[in-house]
């Protein structure tokens, strides 16, 4: 959903934060693994630099203090979607696309195939 990470009012913000939290945990774990760490360290430095350049290191999400279990499925707060215009528009657009695709598929199934013309004579 557009801006689900940057929009604190988005019902998908918690899902995005949990996803990023799991990615961060994986990256921190990779830093502690044995072997060549040059690519991992380069990625960590790149992320830290980008966060500093965008002042993202100073901004905390409202879910920043909430621990997330990576085995849990985090879903959006569906009851907030009707009150959040971007989420509502995306949901309606996806719904229309799904129902439109189903309609086209049903029409394809119900359209009769024309029978071959009988008695056609070839060219002599």
Secondary structure, DSSP 8 states (H G I E B T S, - for coil): -TTTTT-TT-TTHHHHHHHHHHHHHHHHHHHHSSS--HHHHHHHHHHHHHHHHTTTTS---TTTTS---TTS-----GGGGGG-HHHHHHHHHHHHHHHHHHHHHHHHHHS------TT-----
